[in-house]
Amino acid sequence: MIYYLFVINVITFAAFGLDKRKAKKRRFRIRESTLFGLALIGGSLGAMAGMFLFHHKTRKPAFRIGIPVLFLLQGVIWILIAGI
């Protein structure tokens, strides 16, 4: 499971960086639902890192609030699963 989380977070981080680059060049963009979906399936840490490192989607409340909340919820779920 650790490998899965590592890979999905790297992919999510890269997706945020790629979307930011495409936005600057006014190219075809990655859908917001795709970015959120990647965060939802375990890439919330990569999404937060991408948001703040690339300064991408930080003005949108759905991302600015939603991604950190999703990260906290996923953390609680992991704690419950691990039995800590």
Buried (B, 14 or more C-beta within 10 A) or exposed (E): EEEEBEEBBEBBBBBBBBBBEEBEEEEEEBEEEEBBEBBBEBBBBBBBBBBEEBEBBEEEEEBEEBBBEBBEEBEEEEEEEEEE
